Amino acid sequence: MDLVVTVQTNSRESCAAQLRRLCVLASLTPILMPTRSLGTERWMARATPAAPAEGGEGRG
């Protein structure tokens, strides 16, 4: 997986909505659903143009 894009917002709901929007607009696949970022107390999610790895590997 070469490219990973991160979404970071102040609320879980906003993070999930922006992740969905980004995935639709840029044809990305979520690899990390909204999770509280340690240290910043913000919500973070990640996506990539590649298909998510199998076997869990932190993908939600």
VOLUM-880385 format. One record per atom (N, C-alpha, C): atom name; x, y, z. Coordinates in Angstrom, 2 decimals, m for minus. Example, Ala and Ser with C-alpha at 12.3 -4.5 7.8 and 13.67 -1.06 7.14 Angstrom:
BEGIN
+------+---------+---------+---------+
| atom |      xx |      yy |      zz |
+------+---------+---------+---------+
|    N |   13.19 |   m5.69 |    7.80 |
|   CA |   12.30 |   m4.50 |    7.80 |
|    C |   13.20 |   m3.30 |    7.80 |
|    N |   12.85 |   m2.25 |    7.08 |
|   CA |   13.67 |   m1.06 |    7.14 |
|    C |   12.90 |    0.03 |    7.87 |
+------+---------+---------+---------+
END
This chain:
BEGIN
+------+---------+---------+---------+
| atom |      xx |      yy |      zz |
+------+---------+---------+---------+
|    N |    0.87 |   m1.17 |    0.00 |
|   CA |    0.00 |    0.00 |    0.00 |
|    C |    0.91 |    1.23 |    0.00 |
|    N |    0.81 |    1.98 |   m1.05 |
|   CA |    1.70 |    3.14 |   m1.21 |
|    C |    1.11 |    4.41 |   m0.61 |
|    N |   m0.10 |    4.75 |   m1.02 |
|   CA |   m0.74 |    6.00 |   m0.59 |
|    C |   m1.79 |    5.73 |    0.49 |
|    N |   m1.73 |    6.49 |    1.57 |
|   CA |   m2.75 |    6.45 |    2.62 |
|    C |   m3.17 |    7.89 |    2.89 |
|    N |   m4.48 |    8.14 |    2.85 |
|   CA |   m5.03 |    9.47 |    3.10 |
|    C |   m5.70 |    9.46 |    4.46 |
|    N |   m5.47 |   10.51 |    5.26 |
|   CA |   m6.04 |   10.60 |    6.60 |
|    C |   m7.05 |   11.74 |    6.67 |
|    N |   m8.18 |   11.46 |    7.32 |
|   CA |   m9.20 |   12.46 |    7.62 |
|    C |   m9.13 |   12.69 |    9.12 |
|    N |   m9.15 |   13.95 |    9.56 |
|   CA |   m9.11 |   14.24 |   10.98 |
|    C |  m10.09 |   15.37 |   11.28 |
|    N |  m11.02 |   15.12 |   12.21 |
|   CA |  m12.03 |   16.10 |   12.58 |
|    C |  m12.26 |   16.09 |   14.09 |
|    N |  m13.13 |   16.98 |   14.55 |
|   CA |  m13.40 |   17.08 |   15.98 |
|    C |  m14.45 |   16.10 |   16.50 |
|    N |  m15.25 |   15.50 |   15.62 |
|   CA |  m16.28 |   14.57 |   16.09 |
|    C |  m16.26 |   13.28 |   15.27 |
|    N |  m16.72 |   12.20 |   15.89 |
|   CA |  m16.79 |   10.90 |   15.21 |
|    C |  m17.71 |   10.98 |   14.00 |
|    N |  m18.85 |   11.62 |   14.16 |
|   CA |  m19.84 |   11.72 |   13.09 |
|    C |  m19.27 |   12.46 |   11.88 |
|    N |  m18.60 |   13.57 |   12.14 |
|   CA |  m17.99 |   14.35 |   11.06 |
|    C |  m16.89 |   13.56 |   10.37 |
|    N |  m16.10 |   12.85 |   11.13 |
|   CA |  m15.02 |   12.05 |   10.58 |
|    C |  m15.57 |   10.96 |    9.66 |
|    N |  m16.62 |   10.28 |   10.11 |
|   CA |  m17.24 |    9.23 |    9.29 |
|    C |  m17.83 |    9.81 |    8.01 |
|    N |  m18.49 |   10.96 |    8.11 |
|   CA |  m19.09 |   11.59 |    6.94 |
|    C |  m18.03 |   12.03 |    5.95 |
|    N |  m16.94 |   12.61 |    6.44 |
|   CA |  m15.88 |   13.07 |    5.55 |
|    C |  m15.13 |   11.89 |    4.92 |
|    N |  m14.99 |   10.80 |    5.67 |
|   CA |  m14.36 |    9.60 |    5.12 |
|    C |  m15.21 |    9.06 |    3.96 |
|    N |  m16.53 |    8.96 |    4.18 |
|   CA |  m17.43 |    8.50 |    3.11 |
|    C |  m17.32 |    9.39 |    1.88 |
|    N |  m17.35 |   10.70 |    2.11 |
|   CA |  m17.27 |   11.68 |    1.02 |
|    C |  m15.97 |   11.52 |    0.23 |
|    N |  m14.85 |   11.42 |    0.94 |
|   CA |  m13.56 |   11.26 |    0.31 |
|    C |  m13.48 |    9.97 |   m0.50 |
|    N |  m14.01 |    8.88 |    0.05 |
|   CA |  m13.98 |    7.60 |   m0.64 |
|    C |  m14.79 |    7.64 |   m1.93 |
|    N |  m15.94 |    8.31 |   m1.90 |
|   CA |  m16.77 |    8.43 |   m3.10 |
|    C |  m16.10 |    9.31 |   m4.14 |
|    N |  m15.64 |   10.48 |   m3.72 |
|   CA |  m15.05 |   11.43 |   m4.66 |
|    C |  m13.74 |   10.95 |   m5.28 |
|    N |  m12.94 |   10.24 |   m4.51 |
|   CA |  m11.60 |    9.84 |   m4.98 |
|    C |  m11.47 |    8.34 |   m5.22 |
|    N |  m12.58 |    7.61 |   m5.15 |
|   CA |  m12.57 |    6.15 |   m5.35 |
|    C |  m11.57 |    5.46 |   m4.42 |
|    N |  m11.66 |    5.79 |   m3.14 |
|   CA |  m10.78 |    5.19 |   m2.14 |
|    C |  m11.52 |    4.11 |   m1.36 |
|    N |  m10.75 |    3.29 |   m0.64 |
|   CA |  m11.29 |    2.25 |    0.22 |
|    C |  m10.89 |    2.54 |    1.66 |
|    N |  m11.85 |    2.57 |    2.59 |
|   CA |  m11.49 |    2.80 |    3.99 |
|    C |  m10.60 |    1.68 |    4.52 |
|    N |   m9.59 |    2.05 |    5.29 |
|   CA |   m8.74 |    1.04 |    5.94 |
|    C |   m8.72 |    1.23 |    7.45 |
|    N |   m9.18 |    2.37 |    7.93 |
|   CA |   m9.29 |    2.62 |    9.37 |
|    C |  m10.53 |    3.48 |    9.58 |
|    N |  m11.53 |    2.92 |   10.23 |
|   CA |  m12.75 |    3.67 |   10.50 |
|    C |  m12.46 |    4.67 |   11.62 |
|    N |  m13.34 |    5.66 |   11.84 |
|   CA |  m13.07 |    6.70 |   12.84 |
|    C |  m12.62 |    6.15 |   14.19 |
|    N |  m11.48 |    6.66 |   14.63 |
|   CA |  m10.85 |    6.25 |   15.88 |
|    C |  m10.33 |    7.50 |   16.58 |
|    N |  m10.43 |    7.53 |   17.89 |
|   CA |   m9.92 |    8.67 |   18.66 |
|    C |   m8.41 |    8.70 |   18.58 |
|    N |   m7.85 |    9.82 |   18.13 |
|   CA |   m6.41 |    9.98 |   18.00 |
|    C |   m5.80 |   10.31 |   19.37 |
|    N |   m4.86 |    9.50 |   19.80 |
|   CA |   m4.21 |    9.74 |   21.09 |
|    C |   m3.40 |   11.02 |   21.04 |
|    N |   m3.49 |   11.80 |   22.07 |
|   CA |   m2.71 |   13.03 |   22.15 |
|    C |   m3.43 |   14.25 |   21.63 |
|    N |   m4.26 |   14.08 |   20.59 |
|   CA |   m4.95 |   15.24 |   20.03 |
|    C |   m6.43 |   15.28 |   20.42 |
|    N |   m6.96 |   14.12 |   20.84 |
|   CA |   m8.38 |   13.98 |   21.19 |
|    C |   m9.29 |   14.28 |   20.00 |
|    N |   m8.74 |   14.24 |   18.77 |
|   CA |   m9.55 |   14.39 |   17.57 |
|    C |   m9.85 |   13.01 |   17.02 |
|    N |  m10.76 |   12.94 |   16.07 |
|   CA |  m11.12 |   11.69 |   15.43 |
|    C |  m10.38 |   11.57 |   14.11 |
|    N |   m9.88 |   10.35 |   13.82 |
|   CA |   m9.06 |   10.12 |   12.65 |
|    C |   m9.56 |    8.88 |   11.92 |
|    N |   m9.52 |    8.92 |   10.58 |
|   CA |   m9.85 |    7.77 |    9.75 |
|    C |   m8.89 |    7.77 |    8.57 |
|    N |   m8.72 |    6.61 |    7.95 |
|   CA |   m7.78 |    6.51 |    6.83 |
|    C |   m8.40 |    5.74 |    5.67 |
|    N |   m7.91 |    6.07 |    4.46 |
|   CA |   m8.36 |    5.38 |    3.25 |
|    C |   m7.19 |    5.27 |    2.28 |
|    N |   m7.32 |    4.36 |    1.32 |
|   CA |   m6.28 |    4.13 |    0.33 |
|    C |   m6.91 |    3.74 |   m1.00 |
|    N |   m6.22 |    3.95 |   m2.11 |
|   CA |   m6.76 |    3.51 |   m3.38 |
|    C |   m6.67 |    2.00 |   m3.55 |
|    N |   m5.85 |    1.33 |   m2.77 |
|   CA |   m5.69 |   m0.12 |   m2.84 |
|    C |   m6.76 |   m0.81 |   m2.01 |
|    N |   m7.07 |   m2.03 |   m2.36 |
|   CA |   m8.02 |   m2.82 |   m1.57 |
|    C |   m7.43 |   m3.08 |   m0.20 |
|    N |   m8.26 |   m3.11 |    0.85 |
|   CA |   m7.74 |   m3.38 |    2.20 |
|    C |   m7.16 |   m4.78 |    2.30 |
|    N |   m6.16 |   m4.92 |    3.15 |
|   CA |   m5.52 |   m6.23 |    3.37 |
|    C |   m6.50 |   m7.15 |    4.06 |
|    N |   m6.32 |   m8.44 |    3.86 |
|   CA |   m7.18 |   m9.44 |    4.50 |
|    C |   m6.64 |   m9.80 |    5.87 |
|    N |   m7.48 |  m10.40 |    6.69 |
|   CA |   m7.04 |  m10.92 |    7.97 |
|    C |   m7.07 |   m9.91 |    9.10 |
|    N |   m7.89 |   m8.88 |    9.00 |
|   CA |   m8.00 |   m7.92 |   10.07 |
|    C |   m7.00 |   m6.79 |    9.91 |
|    N |   m5.80 |   m7.00 |   10.33 |
|   CA |   m4.71 |   m6.04 |   10.24 |
|    C |   m5.12 |   m4.60 |   10.56 |
|    N |   m6.00 |   m4.42 |   11.53 |
|   CA |   m6.39 |   m3.09 |   11.96 |
|    C |   m7.43 |   m2.41 |   11.10 |
|    N |   m7.88 |   m3.11 |   10.06 |
|   CA |   m8.89 |   m2.51 |    9.20 |
|    C |  m10.24 |   m2.70 |    9.84 |
|    N |  m11.08 |   m1.64 |    9.83 |
|   CA |  m12.38 |   m1.75 |   10.48 |
|    C |  m13.44 |   m1.40 |    9.57 |
+------+---------+---------+---------+
END
